[in-house]
Amino acid sequence: MKTKLVTNKENGDVWINTSQDVEPILKRNHELSSVLPNHSGDYRWRYVGEIPLVICQQWQKECGAAMGTAEFMAYAKKKLKDPDYKKLLVKGGL
């Protein structure tokens, strides 16, 4: 993850620009989808996927809650049900 500070010399405003190469995370999620068990039988707990930190940070801003709180977890679960984020999941839905 890379963070860059950008300063506007005219008015002194400062922006924080954070970026992350998410391709390795998406690739790993895809690879795990073929080897991890489905959610059935003895597998009551399973690995669901991985969310890049930059996406978590964006979701924190959107919902106004910190990572790890019940409010954030509910928001993240809602976002993960959106087809736009299906590559973050290893085995389909939640």
C-alpha positions as CSV (number, residue, x, y, z in Angstrom):
1,M,0.0,0.0,0.0
2,K,1.3,3.5,-0.9
3,T,0.3,6.8,0.7
4,K,1.2,10.1,-0.9
5,L,0.6,13.6,0.5
6,V,-0.4,16.2,-2.0
7,T,-0.3,19.9,-1.1
8,N,-2.0,22.7,-3.0
9,K,0.6,25.5,-2.8
10,E,-2.1,28.2,-3.5
11,N,-4.4,27.5,-0.6
12,G,-2.4,25.1,1.6
13,D,-4.9,22.2,1.3
14,V,-3.4,18.8,1.9
15,W,-4.8,15.6,0.4
16,I,-3.9,12.0,1.3
17,N,-3.8,9.7,-1.6
18,T,-3.7,6.0,-0.8
19,S,-3.3,3.3,-3.4
20,Q,-2.9,-0.5,-3.3
21,D,-2.2,-3.1,-5.9
22,V,-5.2,-5.4,-5.3
23,E,-4.5,-7.8,-8.1
24,P,-2.6,-10.3,-5.9
25,I,-5.5,-10.4,-3.4
26,L,-8.0,-11.0,-6.2
27,K,-5.8,-13.7,-7.7
28,R,-5.4,-15.5,-4.3
29,N,-9.2,-15.4,-3.7
30,H,-9.8,-16.9,-7.1
31,E,-7.2,-19.7,-6.5
32,L,-8.7,-20.5,-3.0
33,S,-12.1,-20.8,-4.5
34,S,-11.2,-24.1,-6.1
35,V,-9.5,-25.7,-3.1
36,L,-11.4,-24.6,0.0
37,P,-14.5,-26.5,1.1
38,N,-18.1,-25.3,0.6
39,H,-20.1,-24.1,3.6
40,S,-21.7,-27.4,4.6
41,G,-21.3,-30.4,6.8
42,D,-18.5,-30.1,9.3
43,Y,-17.4,-26.8,7.8
44,R,-19.5,-24.4,9.8
45,W,-16.7,-21.9,9.8
46,R,-14.9,-21.1,6.6
47,Y,-12.6,-18.6,4.9
48,V,-14.9,-16.2,3.0
49,G,-12.4,-14.0,1.2
50,E,-10.1,-11.0,1.6
51,I,-10.9,-7.3,1.3
52,P,-8.0,-5.0,0.3
53,L,-7.3,-2.3,2.9
54,V,-8.0,0.6,0.5
55,I,-11.5,-0.7,0.0
56,C,-12.0,-1.1,3.7
57,Q,-10.9,2.5,4.2
58,Q,-13.3,3.7,1.5
59,W,-16.2,1.8,3.2
60,Q,-15.3,3.3,6.5
61,K,-15.7,6.8,5.0
62,E,-19.0,5.8,3.4
63,C,-20.6,4.4,6.5
64,G,-18.9,6.6,9.1
65,A,-17.8,3.6,11.3
66,A,-14.4,2.2,12.2
67,M,-13.3,-1.2,11.0
68,G,-14.2,-3.9,13.5
69,T,-17.3,-2.3,14.8
70,A,-20.7,-3.9,14.4
71,E,-21.9,-1.0,12.2
72,F,-18.9,-1.5,9.8
73,M,-19.3,-5.2,9.7
74,A,-23.0,-4.9,8.7
75,Y,-22.1,-2.3,6.0
76,A,-19.3,-4.6,4.7
77,K,-21.6,-7.6,4.5
78,K,-24.1,-5.5,2.5
79,K,-21.4,-4.4,0.1
80,L,-20.1,-7.9,-0.3
81,K,-23.5,-9.0,-1.4
82,D,-23.3,-6.5,-4.3
83,P,-22.2,-8.3,-7.6
84,D,-19.5,-5.6,-8.1
85,Y,-17.5,-7.0,-5.2
86,K,-17.9,-10.8,-6.0
87,K,-14.1,-11.1,-6.7
88,L,-13.5,-10.4,-3.0
89,L,-15.3,-13.6,-2.0
90,V,-13.8,-17.1,-2.2
91,K,-17.0,-19.2,-2.2
92,G,-20.0,-17.3,-3.5
93,G,-22.2,-15.5,-1.0
94,L,-22.0,-14.9,2.7
